[in-house]
Amino acid sequence: MIDKGHPLPVTRQARLLGLSRSTVYYKPVPASSEELALMAKMDEIHLRFPFYGIRRIRNELRDEGFAAGRGRVATLMRTMGICAIAPKRKLSKPAPGHRVYPYLLKGMDITQAGRVWCADITYLPMARGFCYLAAVMDWASRRVFAWRVSNTLDAAFCIEALEEALDRYGAPDIFNTDQGSQFTCEGFTSLLSSRGVAISMDGRGRWMDNVFIERLWRSVKYEEVYLKGYESIPEARRELAAYFEFYNERRRHQGLSDRTPDEVYWATLRKEQTAA
């Protein structure tokens, strides 16, 4: 938006756009190899102990030979988009002006595919750098409908995944997410509302409210991401495409009576959707 070759001074352009002048000259500095190794270890700790907060993660890092203070751990956790799973005193405040929707799945027995979908975002370490993965999944069958990889935590890649899932599989009755700003933004919620989908959101700190996609992240990381250490985002996209094909078509789940997500999806899909 800032044009340094424009006759209008950069200071004036920044003021008109409501930006600090210092941000115009700021050049992002890539994370060091030390910091990337620290974040990768924090991701492993968070996956093993999702209830650990800043202090416990710091102590676990020290036990494993990583020198990191509380402030540094807190900063990296914000960068990675992770936080401890625990009850909070106040409801989440995703972003100013964003509406938080109630949780609609309490007490429901969801056995038919296509009725309830869910979505979430996770941090993925790479050999050089990191990225984020968003996925849309069917609740009953665990089938992954669509996914996207991004190097930023904006809402665009989440909306793209949702659009693909809706275009390919129709619309569910209920769509459940956490209270992250990517899912409470107007672009995401209006897309669901326009298709007549009821929006449900987890209670603050209630990881069990979206437990199946939390389990998906564990599978993706231990069975794919940690084993390969992607060199780049294009490689991550290519390898994840192969993994999700395997996950849907061939990976059997004990929770699904040793059936694959594809088998359960097509066997339990609502009749009206099958006919359509």
ZANUKE-498290 format. One record per residue: residue in three letters; z, y, x of N, C-alpha, C in turn. Coordinates in Angstrom, 2 decimals, padded with zeros to 5 digits. Layout:
residues N
["ALA" [Z Y X] [Z Y X] [Z Y X]] ...
***
This chain:
residues 276
["MET" [000.00 -001.21 000.82] [000.00 000.00 000.00] [000.00 001.26 000.85]] ["ILE" [000.62 001.18 002.03] [000.65 002.32 002.93] [-000.63 002.33 003.77]] ["ASP" [-001.35 003.45 003.75] [-002.56 003.60 004.53] [-002.30 004.61 005.64]] ["LYS" [-002.17 004.10 006.88] [-001.83 004.99 008.00] [-002.99 005.90 008.39]] ["GLY" [-004.19 005.60 007.91] [-005.33 006.45 008.20] [-005.58 007.51 007.13]] ["HIS" [-004.76 007.53 006.10] [-004.93 008.48 004.99] [-004.47 009.88 005.42]] ["PRO" [-005.12 010.93 004.89] [-004.69 012.30 005.23] [-003.25 012.58 004.85]] ["LEU" [-002.74 011.94 003.81] [-001.35 012.14 003.40] [-000.43 011.50 004.42]] ["PRO" [000.54 012.22 004.94] [001.43 011.67 005.96] [002.13 010.39 005.49]] ["VAL" [002.39 009.49 006.43] [003.05 008.23 006.11] [004.41 008.48 005.46]] ["THR" [005.13 009.50 005.93] [006.44 009.82 005.36] [006.31 010.14 003.88]] ["ARG" [005.29 010.92 003.53] [005.06 011.30 002.14] [004.65 010.09 001.31]] ["GLN" [003.78 009.22 001.86] [003.37 008.00 001.14] [004.57 007.11 000.84]] ["ALA" [005.43 006.97 001.85] [006.63 006.13 001.67] [007.53 006.70 000.59]] ["ARG" [007.68 008.03 000.58] [008.55 008.67 -000.40] [008.00 008.48 -001.82]] ["LEU" [006.68 008.60 -001.97] [006.05 008.43 -003.28] [006.21 007.00 -003.80]] ["LEU" [006.22 006.05 -002.88] [006.36 004.64 -003.27] [007.82 004.19 -003.37]] ["GLY" [008.74 005.11 -003.05] [010.15 004.76 -003.12] [010.59 003.84 -001.99]] ["LEU" [009.90 003.90 -000.84] [010.22 003.04 000.30] [010.90 003.83 001.40]] ["SER" [011.71 003.14 002.16] [012.28 003.73 003.36] [011.20 003.81 004.42]] ["ARG" [011.15 004.91 005.15] [010.10 005.07 006.16] [010.20 003.99 007.24]] ["SER" [011.42 003.54 007.52] [011.60 002.55 008.58] [010.92 001.23 008.24]] ["THR" [010.83 000.92 006.92] [010.20 -000.34 006.54] [008.70 -000.34 006.81]] ["VAL" [008.09 000.86 006.87] [006.66 000.96 007.13] [006.33 000.48 008.54]] ["TYR" [007.24 000.74 009.46] [007.00 000.41 010.87] [007.62 -000.92 011.27]] ["TYR" [008.32 -001.55 010.35] [008.99 -002.81 010.69] [007.98 -003.94 010.85]] ["LYS" [008.10 -004.70 011.91] [007.26 -005.87 012.14] [008.14 -007.11 012.13]] ["PRO" [007.88 -008.05 011.20] [008.72 -009.24 011.11] [008.76 -010.00 012.43]] ["VAL" [009.95 -010.46 012.76] [010.15 -011.23 013.99] [010.33 -012.69 013.60]] ["PRO" [009.50 -013.60 014.12] [009.64 -015.01 013.76] [010.98 -015.56 014.22]] ["ALA" [011.49 -016.54 013.48] [012.76 -017.16 013.84] [012.62 -017.89 015.17]] ["SER" [013.68 -017.82 015.98] [013.67 -018.49 017.28] [013.80 -020.00 017.08]] ["SER" [013.47 -020.76 018.12] [013.60 -022.21 018.04] [015.06 -022.61 017.82]] ["GLU" [015.98 -021.85 018.38] [017.41 -022.13 018.19] [017.80 -021.94 016.72]] ["GLU" [017.31 -020.86 016.13] [017.64 -020.59 014.73] [017.01 -021.61 013.80]] ["LEU" [015.79 -022.03 014.09] [015.13 -023.05 013.27] [015.87 -024.38 013.33]] ["ALA" [016.35 -024.73 014.54] [017.12 -025.98 014.68] [018.43 -025.89 013.90]] ["LEU" [019.04 -024.72 013.93] [020.29 -024.51 013.19] [020.06 -024.63 011.69]] ["MET" [018.98 -024.02 011.19] [018.66 -024.09 009.76] [018.33 -025.52 009.33]] ["ALA" [017.62 -026.25 010.19] [017.30 -027.64 009.87] [018.58 -028.47 009.75]] ["LYS" [019.53 -028.24 010.65] [020.79 -028.97 010.59] [021.60 -028.56 009.36]] ["MET" [021.59 -027.28 009.02] [022.28 -026.82 007.81] [021.70 -027.47 006.56]] ["ASP" [020.37 -027.63 006.54] [019.71 -028.27 005.40] [020.19 -029.71 005.27]] ["GLU" [020.30 -030.44 006.39] [020.79 -031.82 006.35] [022.23 -031.87 005.85]] ["ILE" [023.05 -030.94 006.32] [024.46 -030.91 005.89] [024.55 -030.62 004.40]] ["HIS" [023.76 -029.64 003.94] [023.78 -029.28 002.52] [023.33 -030.45 001.65]] ["LEU" [022.37 -031.22 002.13] [021.88 -032.36 001.37] [022.94 -033.45 001.28]] ["ARG" [023.70 -033.63 002.37] [024.76 -034.65 002.38] [025.99 -034.19 001.61]] ["PHE" [026.32 -032.91 001.77] [027.54 -032.37 001.16] [027.20 -031.09 000.39]] ["PRO" [026.55 -031.21 -000.77] [026.10 -030.02 -001.50] [027.24 -029.13 -002.00]] ["PHE" [028.47 -029.64 -001.96] [029.63 -028.85 -002.38] [030.24 -028.06 -001.23]] ["TYR" [029.70 -028.17 -000.04] [030.22 -027.42 001.12] [029.77 -025.97 001.03]] ["GLY" [030.73 -025.07 001.25] [030.43 -023.65 001.32] [030.25 -023.20 002.75]] ["ILE" [030.30 -021.89 002.97] [030.02 -021.31 004.28] [030.97 -021.85 005.35]] ["ARG" [032.26 -021.84 005.08] [033.23 -022.26 006.09] [033.07 -023.74 006.45]] ["ARG" [032.90 -024.58 005.45] [032.78 -026.01 005.73] [031.49 -026.33 006.47]] ["ILE" [030.40 -025.66 006.11] [029.15 -025.87 006.84] [029.31 -025.40 008.28]] ["ARG" [029.96 -024.25 008.46] [030.21 -023.76 009.83] [031.00 -024.78 010.63]] ["ASN" [032.06 -025.35 010.04] [032.88 -026.33 010.74] [032.09 -027.60 011.06]] ["GLU" [031.25 -028.02 010.11] [030.43 -029.21 010.33] [029.44 -028.95 011.47]] ["LEU" [028.87 -027.76 011.52] [027.96 -027.40 012.60] [028.66 -027.45 013.95]] ["ARG" [029.87 -026.92 013.99] [030.62 -026.94 015.25] [030.93 -028.36 015.69]] ["ASP" [031.24 -029.23 014.73] [031.51 -030.64 015.07] [030.28 -031.32 015.67]] ["GLU" [029.10 -030.82 015.29] [027.85 -031.43 015.77] [027.25 -030.65 016.94]] ["GLY" [028.04 -029.72 017.51] [027.62 -029.04 018.72] [026.83 -027.77 018.54]] ["PHE" [026.81 -027.21 017.33] [026.10 -025.96 017.08] [027.11 -024.80 017.03]] ["ALA" [026.85 -023.76 017.79] [027.71 -022.59 017.79] [027.20 -021.59 016.75]] ["ALA" [027.97 -021.38 015.69] [027.57 -020.44 014.64] [028.81 -019.91 013.95]] ["GLY" [028.86 -018.60 013.77] [029.97 -017.99 013.07] [029.74 -017.95 011.57]] ["ARG" [030.76 -017.54 010.85] [030.69 -017.51 009.39] [029.59 -016.57 008.90]] ["GLY" [029.48 -015.39 009.53] [028.48 -014.42 009.10] [027.07 -014.93 009.29]] ["ARG" [026.82 -015.60 010.41] [025.49 -016.12 010.67] [025.12 -017.23 009.69]] ["VAL" [026.08 -018.10 009.41] [025.84 -019.18 008.45] [025.54 -018.60 007.07]] ["ALA" [026.29 -017.58 006.67] [026.07 -016.96 005.36] [024.68 -016.34 005.27]] ["THR" [024.25 -015.66 006.33] [022.92 -015.05 006.36] [021.82 -016.09 006.24]] ["LEU" [021.95 -017.18 007.00] [020.93 -018.23 006.97] [020.91 -018.96 005.63]] ["MET" [022.06 -019.13 005.01] [022.09 -019.76 003.69] [021.33 -018.92 002.67]] ["ARG" [021.47 -017.59 002.76] [020.71 -016.71 001.86] [019.21 -016.83 002.14]] ["THR" [018.84 -016.87 003.41] [017.44 -017.02 003.78] [016.86 -018.32 003.25]] ["MET" [017.65 -019.38 003.32] [017.20 -020.70 002.89] [017.26 -020.89 001.38]] ["GLY" [017.98 -020.02 000.69] [018.10 -020.14 -000.76] [019.04 -021.24 -001.19]] ["ILE" [020.08 -021.53 -000.38] [021.03 -022.57 -000.75] [022.42 -021.98 -000.93]] ["CYS" [023.23 -022.64 -001.74] [024.62 -022.23 -001.92] [025.41 -023.46 -002.34]] ["ALA" [026.72 -023.36 -002.18] [027.57 -024.50 -002.51] [027.55 -024.77 -004.01]] ["ILE" [027.56 -026.05 -004.36] [027.63 -026.45 -005.76] [029.08 -026.50 -006.16]] ["ALA" [029.50 -025.53 -006.94] [030.89 -025.44 -007.35] [030.99 -024.47 -008.52]] ["PRO" [032.02 -024.61 -009.37] [032.19 -023.67 -010.48] [032.38 -022.25 -009.97]] ["LYS" [031.77 -021.29 -010.60] [031.90 -019.89 -010.22] [032.63 -019.13 -011.31]] ["ARG" [033.27 -018.04 -010.93] [034.06 -017.26 -011.90] [033.18 -016.52 -012.88]] ["LYS" [032.02 -016.09 -012.43] [031.14 -015.29 -013.29] [029.80 -015.98 -013.43]] ["LEU" [029.09 -015.62 -014.50] [027.74 -016.15 -014.69] [026.83 -015.58 -013.61]] ["SER" [025.80 -016.32 -013.30] [024.84 -015.88 -012.31] [024.16 -014.59 -012.75]] ["LYS" [023.84 -013.75 -011.77] [023.06 -012.54 -012.04] [021.76 -012.66 -011.26]] ["PRO" [020.77 -013.31 -011.84] [019.54 -013.63 -011.11] [018.82 -012.41 -010.56]] ["ALA" [018.67 -011.39 -011.36] [018.02 -010.16 -010.95] [018.27 -009.14 -012.05]] ["PRO" [018.34 -007.85 -011.71] [018.59 -006.84 -012.72] [017.57 -006.90 -013.86]] ["GLY" [018.05 -006.98 -015.08] [017.17 -006.99 -016.24] [016.64 -008.34 -016.64]] ["HIS" [016.89 -009.36 -015.84] [016.41 -010.71 -016.19] [017.38 -011.37 -017.16]] ["ARG" [016.82 -011.96 -018.19] [017.64 -012.65 -019.19] [018.02 -014.05 -018.72]] ["VAL" [019.27 -014.44 -018.97] [019.73 -015.80 -018.69] [019.81 -016.56 -020.01]] ["TYR" [019.16 -017.72 -020.08] [019.11 -018.51 -021.31] [020.21 -019.57 -021.31]] ["PRO" [020.65 -020.01 -022.49] [021.71 -021.04 -022.57] [021.18 -022.42 -022.20]] ["TYR" [022.10 -023.29 -021.83] [021.76 -024.68 -021.52] [021.61 -025.45 -022.83]] ["LEU" [020.46 -026.09 -023.04] [020.14 -026.73 -024.31] [020.25 -028.25 -024.31]] ["LEU" [020.52 -028.85 -023.15] [020.41 -030.31 -023.05] [021.74 -031.04 -023.21]] ["LYS" [022.82 -030.33 -023.41] [024.13 -030.97 -023.51] [024.16 -031.94 -024.69]] ["GLY" [024.55 -033.18 -024.40] [024.68 -034.19 -025.45] [023.38 -034.82 -025.88]] ["MET" [022.24 -034.38 -025.31] [020.95 -034.94 -025.71] [020.67 -036.25 -024.97]] ["ASP" [020.09 -037.21 -025.66] [019.66 -038.47 -025.07] [018.14 -038.40 -024.92]] ["ILE" [017.69 -038.11 -023.71] [016.26 -037.85 -023.49] [015.62 -039.11 -022.93]] ["THR" [014.92 -039.84 -023.78] [014.30 -041.10 -023.37] [012.78 -041.07 -023.51]] ["GLN" [012.24 -040.07 -024.17] [010.79 -039.96 -024.35] [010.19 -038.99 -023.35]] ["ALA" [009.17 -039.42 -022.65] [008.47 -038.53 -021.72] [007.80 -037.40 -022.49]] ["GLY" [007.70 -036.26 -021.84] [007.01 -035.13 -022.45] [007.90 -034.20 -023.25]] ["ARG" [009.11 -034.61 -023.58] [009.99 -033.76 -024.39] [010.64 -032.66 -023.55]] ["VAL" [011.14 -033.04 -022.37] [011.88 -032.10 -021.53] [011.30 -032.12 -020.12]] ["TRP" [010.99 -030.94 -019.61] [010.57 -030.79 -018.22] [011.63 -029.99 -017.47]] ["CYS" [011.56 -030.05 -016.15] [012.47 -029.25 -015.33] [011.75 -028.78 -014.08]] ["ALA" [012.31 -027.79 -013.41] [011.71 -027.26 -012.19] [012.80 -026.77 -011.26]] ["ASP" [012.47 -026.75 -009.98] [013.43 -026.26 -008.99] [012.67 -025.92 -007.71]] ["ILE" [013.39 -025.30 -006.76] [012.85 -024.91 -005.46] [013.77 -025.48 -004.38]] ["THR" [013.19 -025.91 -003.27] [014.00 -026.35 -002.14] [013.41 -025.83 -000.84]] ["TYR" [014.25 -025.77 000.18] [013.87 -025.34 001.53] [013.36 -026.54 002.31]] ["LEU" [012.26 -026.37 003.04] [011.70 -027.44 003.86] [011.62 -026.99 005.32]] ["PRO" [012.34 -027.65 006.23] [012.18 -027.33 007.65] [010.88 -027.92 008.18]] ["MET" [010.26 -027.20 009.12] [009.07 -027.70 009.79] [009.32 -027.69 011.30]] ["ALA" [008.39 -028.24 012.06] [008.54 -028.26 013.51] [008.61 -026.84 014.07]] ["ARG" [007.81 -025.95 013.49] [007.82 -024.54 013.89] [007.88 -023.69 012.64]] ["GLY" [009.05 -023.32 012.23] [009.23 -022.49 011.05] [009.75 -023.28 009.86]] ["PHE" [009.57 -022.71 008.68] [010.04 -023.36 007.47] [009.22 -022.84 006.29]] ["CYS" [009.36 -023.50 005.17] [008.68 -023.08 003.95] [009.51 -023.52 002.75]] ["TYR" [009.01 -023.24 001.56] [009.71 -023.59 000.33] [008.79 -024.44 -000.55]] ["LEU" [009.40 -025.37 -001.25] [008.67 -026.27 -002.14] [009.19 -026.10 -003.57]] ["ALA" [008.29 -025.88 -004.51] [008.63 -025.83 -005.93] [007.93 -026.99 -006.63]] ["ALA" [008.62 -027.60 -007.60] [008.02 -028.72 -008.32] [008.39 -028.66 -009.80]] ["VAL" [007.48 -029.15 -010.63] [007.71 -029.29 -012.07] [007.72 -030.79 -012.37]] ["MET" [008.77 -031.26 -013.05] [008.96 -032.69 -013.23] [009.35 -033.02 -014.67]] ["ASP" [008.91 -034.19 -015.13] [009.31 -034.69 -016.44] [010.70 -035.30 -016.34]] ["TRP" [011.57 -034.96 -017.28] [012.97 -035.37 -017.21] [013.15 -036.88 -017.40]] ["ALA" [012.52 -037.44 -018.41] [012.75 -038.85 -018.76] [012.14 -039.81 -017.75]] ["SER" [010.94 -039.48 -017.25] [010.22 -040.42 -016.39] [010.32 -040.09 -014.91]] ["ARG" [010.81 -038.88 -014.56] [010.88 -038.39 -013.17] [009.49 -038.13 -012.58]] ["ARG" [008.47 -038.12 -013.41] [007.11 -037.92 -012.91] [006.92 -036.46 -012.49]] ["VAL" [006.39 -036.23 -011.30] [006.12 -034.88 -010.80] [004.74 -034.45 -011.30]] ["PHE" [004.71 -033.40 -012.11] [003.47 -032.92 -012.71] [002.68 -032.00 -011.78]] ["ALA" [003.39 -031.11 -011.08] [002.73 -030.12 -010.23] [003.73 -029.62 -009.20]] ["TRP" [003.22 -029.14 -008.10] [004.08 -028.61 -007.04] [003.30 -027.58 -006.22]] ["ARG" [004.02 -026.72 -005.56] [003.41 -025.72 -004.69] [004.32 -025.47 -003.48]] ["VAL" [003.69 -025.12 -002.35] [004.40 -024.77 -001.13] [004.15 -023.29 -000.84]] ["SER" [005.19 -022.59 -000.38] [005.06 -021.16 -000.08] [005.93 -020.81 001.12]] ["ASN" [005.56 -019.74 001.83] [006.41 -019.27 002.93] [007.33 -018.14 002.50]] ["THR" [007.33 -017.81 001.21] [008.25 -016.81 000.67] [008.89 -017.33 -000.61]] ["LEU" [009.99 -016.69 -000.99] [010.71 -017.11 -002.19] [010.37 -016.24 -003.40]] ["ASP" [009.13 -015.77 -003.48] [008.77 -015.00 -004.67] [008.46 -015.96 -005.82]] ["ALA" [008.13 -015.41 -006.98] [007.94 -016.24 -008.17] [006.52 -016.78 -008.30]] ["ALA" [005.56 -016.25 -007.53] [004.15 -016.57 -007.75] [003.87 -018.06 -007.63]] ["PHE" [004.42 -018.73 -006.61] [004.08 -020.14 -006.43] [004.73 -021.02 -007.50]] ["CYS" [005.87 -020.57 -008.05] [006.49 -021.30 -009.16] [005.65 -021.17 -010.43]] ["ILE" [005.12 -019.98 -010.68] [004.28 -019.76 -011.85] [002.99 -020.56 -011.73]] ["GLU" [002.42 -020.63 -010.52] [001.21 -021.43 -010.33] [001.44 -022.90 -010.64]] ["ALA" [002.57 -023.44 -010.19] [002.89 -024.84 -010.46] [003.06 -025.07 -011.96]] ["LEU" [003.74 -024.14 -012.64] [003.94 -024.26 -014.08] [002.61 -024.20 -014.83]] ["GLU" [001.74 -023.27 -014.43] [000.43 -023.15 -015.09] [-000.37 -024.45 -014.95]] ["GLU" [-000.36 -025.04 -013.77] [-001.09 -026.29 -013.57] [-000.52 -027.40 -014.46]] ["ALA" [000.81 -027.51 -014.51] [001.43 -028.56 -015.32] [001.11 -028.39 -016.80]] ["LEU" [001.18 -027.17 -017.30] [000.89 -026.91 -018.71] [-000.58 -027.19 -019.03]] ["ASP" [-001.46 -026.80 -018.13] [-002.89 -027.01 -018.37] [-003.25 -028.49 -018.37]] ["ARG" [-002.59 -029.26 -017.53] [-002.95 -030.68 -017.39] [-002.23 -031.59 -018.38]] ["TYR" [-001.01 -031.22 -018.78] [-000.19 -032.15 -019.56] [000.31 -031.59 -020.89]] ["GLY" [-000.13 -030.40 -021.27] [000.36 -029.82 -022.51] [001.72 -029.19 -022.30]] ["ALA" [002.42 -028.92 -023.39] [003.71 -028.24 -023.30] [004.84 -029.14 -023.79]] ["PRO" [006.00 -029.08 -023.14] [007.16 -029.85 -023.59] [007.89 -029.10 -024.71]] ["ASP" [008.92 -029.73 -025.26] [009.77 -029.04 -026.23] [010.72 -028.08 -025.52]] ["ILE" [011.28 -028.53 -024.39] [012.29 -027.77 -023.66] [011.94 -027.78 -022.18]] ["PHE" [012.18 -026.64 -021.53] [011.96 -026.54 -020.09] [013.27 -026.06 -019.46]] ["ASN" [013.80 -026.84 -018.51] [015.10 -026.53 -017.91] [014.97 -026.15 -016.44]] ["THR" [015.67 -025.09 -016.04] [015.71 -024.66 -014.64] [017.12 -024.18 -014.32]] ["ASP" [017.32 -023.75 -013.06] [018.55 -023.04 -012.75] [018.35 -021.56 -013.08]] ["GLN" [019.30 -020.72 -012.66] [019.24 -019.31 -013.01] [018.64 -018.45 -011.90]] ["GLY" [017.85 -019.06 -011.03] [017.22 -018.30 -009.95] [016.25 -017.27 -010.48]] ["SER" [016.07 -016.20 -009.70] [015.23 -015.09 -010.16] [013.77 -015.51 -010.35]] ["GLN" [013.33 -016.55 -009.64] [011.95 -017.01 -009.82] [011.73 -017.56 -011.22]] ["PHE" [012.79 -018.14 -011.82] [012.66 -018.76 -013.13] [013.10 -017.86 -014.28]] ["THR" [013.81 -016.78 -013.98] [014.22 -015.85 -015.03] [013.28 -014.64 -015.13]] ["CYS" [012.30 -014.55 -014.22] [011.39 -013.40 -014.25] [010.48 -013.47 -015.48]] ["GLU" [009.95 -012.33 -015.83] [009.12 -012.22 -017.03] [007.87 -013.09 -016.95]] ["GLY" [007.27 -013.16 -015.77] [006.05 -013.95 -015.62] [006.26 -015.42 -015.93]] ["PHE" [007.41 -015.96 -015.54] [007.69 -017.38 -015.75] [008.12 -017.64 -017.19]] ["THR" [009.08 -016.87 -017.70] [009.60 -017.12 -019.04] [008.58 -016.79 -020.13]] ["SER" [007.76 -015.76 -019.91] [006.77 -015.41 -020.94] [005.69 -016.49 -021.05]] ["LEU" [005.38 -017.14 -019.93] [004.40 -018.23 -019.96] [004.92 -019.38 -020.81]] ["LEU" [006.20 -019.68 -020.69] [006.79 -020.74 -021.51] [006.86 -020.32 -022.98]] ["SER" [007.31 -019.11 -023.22] [007.45 -018.63 -024.60] [006.11 -018.60 -025.32]] ["SER" [005.05 -018.25 -024.60] [003.73 -018.17 -025.23] [003.21 -019.54 -025.65]] ["ARG" [003.78 -020.60 -025.06] [003.39 -021.96 -025.43] [004.39 -022.61 -026.39]] ["GLY" [005.34 -021.82 -026.89] [006.32 -022.32 -027.84] [007.37 -023.23 -027.24]] ["VAL" [007.64 -023.08 -025.95] [008.61 -023.93 -025.26] [009.99 -023.28 -025.30]] ["ALA" [011.02 -024.04 -025.66] [012.39 -023.55 -025.63] [012.88 -023.55 -024.18]] ["ILE" [013.48 -022.44 -023.75] [013.90 -022.28 -022.36] [015.39 -022.61 -022.23]] ["SER" [015.70 -023.48 -021.29] [017.08 -023.89 -021.03] [017.40 -023.62 -019.57]] ["MET" [018.62 -023.17 -019.28] [019.02 -022.89 -017.90] [020.39 -023.47 -017.61]] ["ASP" [020.54 -024.01 -016.40] [021.81 -024.60 -015.99] [022.93 -023.57 -016.05]] ["GLY" [024.15 -024.07 -016.28] [025.32 -023.23 -016.10] [025.51 -022.93 -014.63]] ["ARG" [026.12 -021.82 -014.31] [026.31 -021.41 -012.92] [027.11 -022.47 -012.17]] ["GLY" [026.55 -022.99 -011.05] [027.23 -024.00 -010.26] [027.15 -025.39 -010.85]] ["ARG" [026.42 -025.58 -011.96] [026.36 -026.88 -012.64] [025.14 -027.66 -012.14]] ["TRP" [025.22 -028.21 -010.94] [024.08 -028.93 -010.39] [023.73 -030.16 -011.21]] ["MET" [024.72 -030.74 -011.89] [024.46 -031.92 -012.70] [023.54 -031.61 -013.88]] ["ASP" [023.45 -030.33 -014.27] [022.58 -029.97 -015.38] [021.10 -030.19 -015.05]] ["ASN" [020.76 -030.27 -013.79] [019.37 -030.50 -013.38] [019.33 -031.59 -012.31]] ["VAL" [020.13 -032.62 -012.52] [020.41 -033.62 -011.48] [019.17 -034.37 -011.03]] ["PHE" [018.23 -034.65 -011.91] [017.10 -035.49 -011.53] [016.21 -034.83 -010.49]] ["ILE" [016.01 -033.53 -010.61] [015.17 -032.87 -009.61] [015.96 -032.65 -008.32]] ["GLU" [017.28 -032.57 -008.40] [018.10 -032.54 -007.17] [017.93 -033.85 -006.41]] ["ARG" [017.87 -034.96 -007.13] [017.66 -036.26 -006.49] [016.24 -036.36 -005.92]] ["LEU" [015.29 -035.70 -006.58] [013.93 -035.68 -006.06] [013.91 -035.06 -004.67]] ["TRP" [014.63 -033.96 -004.49] [014.63 -033.28 -003.19] [015.19 -034.19 -002.11]] ["ARG" [016.21 -034.95 -002.43] [016.77 -035.87 -001.44] [015.72 -036.91 -001.02]] ["SER" [015.01 -037.45 -001.99] [013.96 -038.43 -001.69] [012.85 -037.81 -000.85]] ["VAL" [012.39 -036.63 -001.23] [011.30 -035.97 -000.51] [011.68 -035.72 000.94]] ["LYS" [012.90 -035.27 001.16] [013.29 -034.90 002.52] [013.54 -036.11 003.41]] ["TYR" [014.29 -037.09 002.90] [014.62 -038.24 003.74] [013.46 -039.21 003.89]] ["GLU" [012.60 -039.29 002.90] [011.50 -040.25 002.95] [010.21 -039.65 003.51]] ["GLU" [010.14 -038.31 003.61] [008.89 -037.68 004.01] [009.10 -036.56 005.03]] ["VAL" [009.79 -035.50 004.64] [009.83 -034.28 005.45] [010.52 -034.50 006.80]] ["TYR" [011.73 -035.07 006.78] [012.47 -035.25 008.03] [011.78 -036.22 008.98]] ["LEU" [010.99 -037.13 008.47] [010.33 -038.13 009.30] [009.13 -037.57 010.05]] ["LYS" [008.54 -036.48 009.53] [007.26 -036.02 010.07] [007.32 -034.69 010.80]] ["GLY" [008.20 -033.79 010.39] [008.28 -032.49 011.06] [006.94 -031.78 011.07]] ["TYR" [006.48 -031.32 009.90] [005.18 -030.68 009.77] [005.00 -029.54 010.77]] ["GLU" [003.79 -029.46 011.32] [003.48 -028.40 012.27] [003.07 -027.10 011.58]] ["SER" [002.57 -027.21 010.35] [002.06 -026.02 009.65] [002.13 -026.24 008.15]] ["ILE" [001.95 -025.16 007.41] [001.95 -025.26 005.95] [000.74 -026.07 005.44]] ["PRO" [-000.46 -025.90 006.00] [-001.56 -026.77 005.56] [-001.25 -028.25 005.75]] ["GLU" [-000.60 -028.60 006.86] [-000.22 -030.00 007.06] [000.82 -030.42 006.03]] ["ALA" [001.77 -029.52 005.74] [002.79 -029.83 004.74] [002.14 -030.11 003.39]] ["ARG" [001.17 -029.30 003.00] [000.49 -029.50 001.71] [-000.24 -030.85 001.69]] ["ARG" [-000.91 -031.17 002.78] [-001.68 -032.41 002.84] [-000.76 -033.64 002.77]] ["GLU" [000.31 -033.62 003.53] [001.22 -034.77 003.57] [002.02 -034.89 002.27]] ["LEU" [002.42 -033.77 001.70] [003.17 -033.81 000.45] [002.30 -034.31 -000.70]] ["ALA" [001.02 -033.97 -000.67] [000.10 -034.48 -001.70] [000.08 -036.00 -001.68]] ["ALA" [000.02 -036.57 -000.48] [000.02 -038.04 -000.36] [001.37 -038.61 -000.80]] ["TYR" [002.46 -037.91 -000.45] [003.77 -038.43 -000.81] [003.97 -038.43 -002.33]] ["PHE" [003.61 -037.34 -002.99] [003.82 -037.27 -004.44] [002.93 -038.25 -005.19]] ["GLU" [001.77 -038.56 -004.64] [000.94 -039.60 -005.24] [001.67 -040.95 -005.14]] ["PHE" [002.24 -041.22 -003.96] [003.04 -042.43 -003.77] [004.26 -042.42 -004.69]] ["TYR" [004.93 -041.28 -004.78] [006.15 -041.16 -005.57] [005.87 -041.47 -007.04]] ["ASN" [004.81 -040.93 -007.59] [004.48 -041.14 -009.01] [003.96 -042.54 -009.30]] ["GLU" [003.13 -043.06 -008.40] [002.39 -044.27 -008.72] [003.00 -045.56 -008.17]] ["ARG" [003.76 -045.45 -007.06] [004.20 -046.68 -006.41] [005.70 -046.77 -006.16]] ["ARG" [006.40 -045.65 -006.08] [007.83 -045.69 -005.74] [008.64 -046.09 -006.96]] ["ARG" [009.34 -047.21 -006.86] [010.16 -047.70 -007.97] [011.56 -047.10 -007.90]] ["HIS" [012.13 -046.82 -009.08] [013.45 -046.20 -009.17] [014.43 -047.16 -009.83]] ["GLN" [015.59 -047.31 -009.22] [016.62 -048.14 -009.84] [017.02 -047.56 -011.20]] ["GLY" [017.07 -046.22 -011.28] [017.45 -045.58 -012.54] [016.42 -045.75 -013.64]] ["LEU" [015.23 -046.22 -013.27] [014.17 -046.48 -014.25] [013.93 -047.98 -014.40]] ["SER" [014.97 -048.77 -014.11] [014.86 -050.24 -014.18] [013.76 -050.76 -013.26]] ["ASP" [013.72 -050.19 -012.06] [012.76 -050.58 -011.02] [011.31 -050.37 -011.44]] ["ARG" [011.07 -049.40 -012.31] [009.71 -049.03 -012.67] [009.32 -047.74 -011.96]] ["THR" [008.05 -047.46 -011.90] [007.58 -046.22 -011.29] [007.59 -045.09 -012.33]] ["PRO" [007.60 -043.83 -011.88] [007.51 -042.72 -012.84] [006.27 -042.80 -013.72]] ["ASP" [005.14 -043.18 -013.16] [003.92 -043.31 -013.96] [004.08 -044.34 -015.08]] ["GLU" [004.66 -045.50 -014.76] [004.85 -046.54 -015.76] [005.72 -046.06 -016.91]] ["VAL" [006.82 -045.39 -016.57] [007.74 -044.91 -017.60] [007.10 -043.78 -018.40]] ["TYR" [006.37 -042.90 -017.72] [005.76 -041.76 -018.41] [004.79 -042.23 -019.49]] ["TRP" [003.85 -043.11 -019.13] [002.84 -043.52 -020.09] [003.41 -044.47 -021.15]] ["ALA" [004.49 -045.18 -020.82] [005.08 -046.10 -021.79] [005.94 -045.38 -022.82]] ["THR" [006.52 -044.23 -022.45] [007.45 -043.54 -023.36] [006.92 -042.20 -023.84]] ["LEU" [005.68 -041.85 -023.48] [005.11 -040.57 -023.90] [005.05 -040.51 -025.42]] ["ARG" [005.42 -039.36 -025.97] [005.39 -039.18 -027.43] [004.01 -039.50 -028.00]] ["LYS" [004.01 -040.14 -029.14] [002.76 -040.61 -029.76] [001.80 -039.47 -030.02]] ["GLU" [002.32 -038.32 -030.46] [001.42 -037.22 -030.78] [000.74 -036.68 -029.54]] ["GLN" [001.43 -036.73 -028.38] [000.82 -036.28 -027.15] [-000.24 -037.27 -026.67]] ["THR" [000.07 -038.57 -026.82] [-000.88 -039.60 -026.43] [-002.18 -039.48 -027.24]] ["ALA" [-002.03 -039.23 -028.53] [-003.20 -039.09 -029.41] [-004.03 -037.88 -029.03]] ["ALA" [-003.34 -036.79 -028.65] [-004.04 -035.56 -028.29] [-004.84 -035.76 -027.00]] 
***
